[in-house]
């Protein structure tokens, strides 16, 4: 196995249109850009990875263009020529020579695991210890910004048995307007569906107190990242003040963040994202900290396409319980795909892909069609 080397790493910027505008507190998306990694090994196996973010630099420090450039210029040269099989050693090499760049590192780690799984004839979940579940629940985010449209969309998803829990993106409008929007949707859905909100760090703490109280009164079941990520003390205060649980997302990137929040008295849930934690191993380290502290788990997304979503599903499948389910709906938000066989969504969830590695094969024609021309 040590004789097998990484021979080449290619990256592609892929632009896929969304089925409708997706409104966040910091940006509105009509297209998702993915960085697709193709990692070729000396035994002829190719590993696939994906690095995806939302809203360009409006959301975080990595953009699609920077992910591609930093892989091409800095990270790929650290891996090319190295033995393929020891993923832990390669992770350590990347972290020793490059700070941050968690999304780029996640894409490379995914490609390494995909190749290793193909080589051994095992799914990625088996490389991580084995899947405990083969069908994972998936919620849907209502983010058109229009109350009536969001209600109609929710009922359609319920009738299709596609989703039975919904998240609303708020924070771009005045707090009272957002609360009215959310409360109207919850009232329309009643007990047929759970409703959560994601504020995407848009409020200060005093605004959050007022907004969360109104949302709790309206029957909202979970409040995601109401205040800026670095305000850990404020997030802990909000978690202890209200009955409705707080979901830490941008505030909890890796296991160290999780430990700090847990030690400070945070209760509620952590949003796990492979992109935040630098890959599948890092996100599972965070999950284990949460489990030890009695903090709930939620499988989050940066609206990855099928490759990144499949990678996350392989990680989530190894966990004993996702108390708050997952939001791995990214491929459903896109008008088209670049894979030969899409993920199978049914009965309010999604099937864990079968087959070695990620269980995903590229559609070469679609990849060529949607890849950004240099």
TORPA-846464 format. One line per 5 residues: number of its first residue (from 1); for each residue x, y, z of C-alpha. Coordinates in Angstrom, 1 decimal, padded with zeros to 4 digits. Example, Ala and Ser with C-alpha at 12.3 -4.5 7.8 and 13.67 -1.06 7.14 Angstrom:
<recs>
1	012.3,-004.5,007.8 ~ 013.7,-001.1,007.1
</recs>
This chain:
<recs>
1	000.0,000.0,000.0 ~ 002.9,002.4,000.7 ~ 004.0,002.0,-002.9 ~ 000.8,003.7,-004.1 ~ 001.3,007.5,-004.5
6	-000.8,010.5,-005.2 ~ 000.0,011.4,-008.8 ~ -002.1,014.5,-009.6 ~ -004.8,016.7,-008.2 ~ -007.2,018.6,-010.4
11	-009.8,021.2,-009.3 ~ -012.9,022.4,-011.2 ~ -015.1,025.4,-010.5 ~ -018.6,024.2,-011.2 ~ -021.6,026.6,-011.3
16	-025.1,025.1,-010.9 ~ -028.3,027.2,-010.9 ~ -030.7,026.8,-008.0 ~ -034.4,026.0,-008.4 ~ -035.3,029.4,-006.8
21	-033.5,032.2,-005.2 ~ -032.2,031.1,-001.7 ~ -032.3,034.1,000.7 ~ -029.9,034.2,003.6 ~ -029.2,037.0,006.0
26	-026.0,038.0,004.2 ~ -026.7,037.1,000.6 ~ -029.3,035.8,-001.9 ~ -028.2,032.8,-004.0 ~ -029.4,032.0,-007.5
31	-026.4,029.8,-008.3 ~ -024.2,027.5,-006.2 ~ -020.5,027.2,-007.1 ~ -018.7,024.0,-006.1 ~ -015.0,023.2,-006.2
36	-014.7,019.6,-007.4 ~ -011.5,017.8,-006.6 ~ -010.2,014.9,-008.8 ~ -007.3,013.1,-007.1 ~ -005.5,010.5,-009.3
41	-003.4,007.8,-007.7 ~ -000.6,005.6,-009.1 ~ -002.8,002.5,-009.0 ~ -005.2,004.1,-011.4 ~ -007.9,005.0,-008.8
46	-009.4,008.4,-008.7 ~ -010.8,010.0,-005.5 ~ -013.5,012.7,-005.6 ~ -014.0,015.6,-003.2 ~ -016.0,018.8,-003.0
51	-015.4,022.1,-001.4 ~ -018.4,024.4,-001.2 ~ -019.4,027.5,000.7 ~ -022.3,029.9,000.5 ~ -022.5,033.6,-000.4
56	-018.9,034.0,-001.5 ~ -016.9,036.0,001.1 ~ -020.2,037.3,002.6 ~ -020.3,034.1,004.7 ~ -016.8,033.2,005.6
61	-013.1,033.6,004.8 ~ -013.0,031.0,001.9 ~ -014.6,031.7,-001.5 ~ -014.9,029.1,-004.3 ~ -012.1,030.9,-006.1
66	-009.8,030.9,-003.1 ~ -010.5,027.3,-002.4 ~ -009.4,026.3,-005.9 ~ -006.4,028.6,-005.9 ~ -005.1,027.5,-002.5
71	-005.5,023.8,-003.4 ~ -003.8,024.3,-006.7 ~ -000.9,026.5,-005.4 ~ -000.3,025.4,-001.8 ~ -002.2,022.2,-000.7
76	-001.9,019.9,-003.7 ~ 001.9,020.2,-003.9 ~ 002.0,019.0,-000.3 ~ 000.2,015.8,-001.3 ~ 001.4,014.9,-004.8
81	004.0,012.2,-004.6 ~ 003.0,011.2,-001.0 ~ 001.8,007.7,-000.1 ~ -002.0,007.5,-000.6 ~ -003.1,005.2,002.2
86	-002.2,007.0,005.4 ~ -004.9,009.6,005.6 ~ -004.0,010.6,009.2 ~ -000.4,011.4,008.1 ~ -001.6,013.4,005.1
91	-004.0,015.4,007.3 ~ -001.2,016.2,009.7 ~ 001.0,017.2,006.8 ~ -001.6,019.7,005.5 ~ -002.2,021.1,009.0
96	001.5,021.5,009.7 ~ 002.1,023.5,006.6 ~ -001.2,025.4,006.0 ~ -003.4,027.2,008.5 ~ -007.1,027.4,008.2
101	-008.5,026.6,004.7 ~ -010.9,024.1,006.3 ~ -013.2,023.8,003.3 ~ -010.2,023.1,001.0 ~ -008.8,020.6,003.4
106	-012.2,018.9,003.7 ~ -012.4,018.5,-000.1 ~ -009.0,016.9,-000.2 ~ -009.7,014.6,002.8 ~ -012.9,013.5,001.1
111	-011.0,012.6,-002.1 ~ -008.4,010.6,-000.1 ~ -011.2,008.6,001.7 ~ -013.1,008.1,-001.6 ~ -010.0,006.6,-003.2
116	-009.1,004.5,-000.2 ~ -012.6,003.1,-000.1 ~ -012.6,002.3,-003.8 ~ -009.2,000.6,-003.3 ~ -010.4,-001.6,-000.5
121	-013.9,-002.2,-001.8 ~ -015.5,-000.5,001.2 ~ -017.8,002.5,001.7 ~ -016.3,005.5,003.4 ~ -018.6,004.9,006.4
126	-016.8,001.5,006.9 ~ -013.5,003.3,006.9 ~ -014.9,005.5,009.7 ~ -016.0,002.5,011.8 ~ -019.2,001.4,010.1
131	-022.7,002.8,009.4 ~ -025.3,002.5,012.1 ~ -028.1,003.7,009.9 ~ -028.7,003.6,006.1 ~ -031.6,006.2,005.9
136	-031.1,009.6,007.5 ~ -033.8,012.2,008.1 ~ -033.5,015.4,006.0 ~ -035.3,018.7,006.6 ~ -035.9,021.4,004.0
141	-035.0,025.1,004.2 ~ -037.7,027.6,003.2 ~ -035.8,030.6,002.0 ~ -037.8,032.3,-000.7 ~ -038.5,035.2,001.6
146	-042.2,035.2,000.6 ~ -044.5,033.8,003.3 ~ -047.2,032.4,001.0 ~ -044.6,030.8,-001.3 ~ -042.9,029.3,001.7
151	-046.1,027.8,003.0 ~ -047.1,026.4,-000.3 ~ -043.5,024.9,-000.7 ~ -043.8,023.3,002.7 ~ -047.1,021.6,002.0
156	-045.8,020.4,-001.3 ~ -042.8,018.8,000.4 ~ -045.1,017.2,003.0 ~ -047.4,015.8,000.3 ~ -044.5,014.3,-001.5
161	-043.2,012.7,001.7 ~ -039.9,014.5,001.0 ~ -039.6,016.5,004.2 ~ -041.5,016.9,007.4 ~ -039.3,019.4,009.2
166	-038.5,022.9,007.9 ~ -035.9,025.6,008.6 ~ -036.5,029.3,007.9 ~ -033.6,031.6,007.0 ~ -034.2,035.0,008.8
171	-032.2,038.0,009.9 ~ -032.2,040.1,006.7 ~ -035.4,042.0,007.8 ~ -036.4,043.8,010.9 ~ -036.9,041.3,013.8
176	-040.7,041.9,014.1 ~ -041.2,041.3,010.4 ~ -039.2,038.1,010.5 ~ -041.1,036.9,013.5 ~ -044.4,037.5,011.8
181	-043.2,035.6,008.8 ~ -042.1,032.6,010.8 ~ -045.2,032.6,013.1 ~ -047.5,032.6,010.1 ~ -045.7,029.6,008.6
186	-045.8,027.7,011.8 ~ -049.5,028.5,012.3 ~ -050.3,027.2,008.8 ~ -048.3,024.0,009.3 ~ -049.6,023.3,012.8
191	-048.5,020.0,014.2 ~ -047.9,018.5,010.8 ~ -044.3,019.7,010.8 ~ -041.5,021.1,013.0 ~ -040.2,024.6,012.3
196	-036.8,025.9,013.1 ~ -035.0,029.2,012.3 ~ -031.5,030.1,011.3 ~ -030.6,033.8,012.0 ~ -027.1,033.4,010.5
201	-025.5,035.7,013.2 ~ -027.7,038.7,012.2 ~ -028.8,039.8,015.6 ~ -027.0,041.4,018.6 ~ -027.8,039.9,022.0
206	-030.5,042.3,023.0 ~ -032.3,041.9,019.7 ~ -031.9,038.1,020.1 ~ -033.6,038.2,023.5 ~ -036.7,039.9,022.0
211	-036.8,037.8,018.9 ~ -036.2,034.5,020.6 ~ -038.9,035.1,023.1 ~ -041.4,035.8,020.3 ~ -040.3,032.8,018.3
216	-040.6,030.6,021.4 ~ -044.1,031.8,022.0 ~ -044.9,030.9,018.3 ~ -043.9,027.3,018.8 ~ -040.5,027.3,017.0
221	-038.5,024.3,018.2 ~ -034.8,025.4,017.5 ~ -033.0,028.7,017.1 ~ -029.7,028.6,015.1 ~ -026.9,031.0,015.6
226	-028.8,034.1,016.5 ~ -025.7,036.2,017.4 ~ -022.2,036.5,016.0 ~ -020.0,033.4,016.1 ~ -017.3,034.7,018.5
231	-019.8,035.7,021.2 ~ -019.7,032.4,023.0 ~ -020.7,033.9,026.4 ~ -023.8,035.5,024.8 ~ -024.7,032.2,023.2
236	-024.4,030.4,026.5 ~ -026.6,033.1,028.2 ~ -029.3,032.7,025.5 ~ -029.2,028.9,025.8 ~ -029.7,029.2,029.6
241	-032.4,031.9,029.4 ~ -034.9,030.2,027.1 ~ -036.7,026.9,026.9 ~ -036.3,026.7,023.1 ~ -032.9,025.1,022.4
246	-030.1,027.1,020.8 ~ -028.2,025.5,017.9 ~ -024.5,026.6,017.7 ~ -023.3,026.7,014.1 ~ -020.7,029.2,013.1
251	-019.7,029.4,016.8 ~ -018.6,025.8,016.8 ~ -016.1,024.9,014.1 ~ -014.2,022.0,015.6 ~ -013.7,020.0,018.8
256	-011.9,022.8,020.6 ~ -014.8,025.1,020.1 ~ -017.2,022.4,021.2 ~ -015.2,021.8,024.4 ~ -015.1,025.5,025.2
261	-018.9,025.9,024.8 ~ -019.6,022.8,026.8 ~ -017.2,023.8,029.6 ~ -018.9,027.2,029.7 ~ -022.3,025.7,030.3
266	-023.8,025.7,026.8 ~ -026.8,023.4,026.3 ~ -028.7,022.8,023.1 ~ -027.2,021.4,020.0 ~ -024.1,021.6,017.7
271	-024.4,021.9,013.9 ~ -021.8,019.5,012.4 ~ -020.3,020.4,009.1 ~ -017.4,018.7,007.4 ~ -016.4,022.0,005.8
276	-016.1,023.8,009.1 ~ -014.1,021.0,010.8 ~ -011.7,020.4,007.9 ~ -013.1,017.0,007.0 ~ -014.9,013.9,008.2
281	-012.4,013.0,010.9 ~ -012.5,016.5,012.4 ~ -016.3,016.7,012.4 ~ -016.5,013.3,014.2 ~ -014.1,014.5,016.8
286	-016.5,017.4,017.5 ~ -019.5,015.0,017.5 ~ -017.8,012.9,020.2 ~ -017.2,016.0,022.4 ~ -020.9,016.9,022.0
291	-022.0,013.4,022.9 ~ -019.8,013.3,026.0 ~ -021.3,016.7,027.1 ~ -024.9,015.7,026.5 ~ -025.2,018.2,023.6
296	-027.5,017.3,020.7 ~ -026.3,016.7,017.2 ~ -027.5,018.2,013.9 ~ -026.1,017.3,010.5 ~ -025.5,020.6,008.8
301	-024.6,021.7,005.2 ~ -023.0,024.5,003.3 ~ -025.4,023.5,000.5 ~ -022.9,021.1,-001.0 ~ -023.8,019.2,-004.2
306	-024.0,015.4,-004.3 ~ -020.3,014.7,-003.7 ~ -020.0,016.8,-000.5 ~ -023.5,015.7,000.7 ~ -022.5,012.0,000.3
311	-019.4,012.6,002.2 ~ -021.3,014.1,005.1 ~ -023.9,011.3,005.0 ~ -021.1,008.7,005.4 ~ -020.0,010.6,008.6
316	-023.5,011.1,010.0 ~ -024.3,007.4,009.4 ~ -021.6,006.3,011.9 ~ -023.1,008.3,014.8 ~ -025.6,006.7,017.2
321	-028.1,009.5,017.1 ~ -028.8,012.8,015.4 ~ -031.2,014.3,017.8 ~ -032.1,017.1,015.4 ~ -031.7,015.2,012.1
326	-029.9,016.6,009.1 ~ -030.3,019.2,006.4 ~ -028.5,017.4,003.7 ~ -030.8,018.7,001.0 ~ -028.2,020.6,-001.1
331	-028.6,018.6,-004.3 ~ -032.4,019.1,-004.2 ~ -031.8,022.9,-004.3 ~ -030.0,022.6,-007.6 ~ -031.6,022.4,-011.1
336	-029.2,019.8,-012.3 ~ -026.4,017.6,-011.1 ~ -022.9,016.4,-012.2 ~ -023.2,012.8,-011.1 ~ -024.4,009.7,-013.0
341	-026.9,008.7,-010.3 ~ -028.4,011.2,-007.8 ~ -029.0,010.5,-004.2 ~ -032.2,008.7,-003.3 ~ -034.5,011.0,-001.2
346	-037.7,009.4,000.1 ~ -039.9,009.0,003.2 ~ -038.6,012.3,004.7 ~ -035.0,011.3,004.4 ~ -032.2,010.1,002.1
351	-030.5,006.8,001.6 ~ -026.8,006.4,002.4 ~ -025.1,005.8,-001.0 ~ -024.0,002.2,-001.5 ~ -020.8,001.0,-003.2
356	-017.1,001.6,-002.5 ~ -015.8,005.0,-001.5 ~ -018.5,007.6,-001.6 ~ -020.6,005.5,-003.9 ~ -020.7,008.4,-006.4
361	-019.7,008.5,-010.1 ~ -019.3,011.7,-012.1 ~ -021.3,012.4,-015.2 ~ -018.4,013.7,-017.4 ~ -020.6,015.5,-019.9
366	-022.4,017.4,-017.1 ~ -019.2,018.2,-015.4 ~ -017.8,019.7,-018.6 ~ -021.0,021.6,-019.3 ~ -021.1,023.3,-015.9
371	-017.4,023.8,-015.3 ~ -016.4,027.4,-015.4 ~ -014.2,028.2,-018.4 ~ -010.9,029.7,-017.4
</recs>
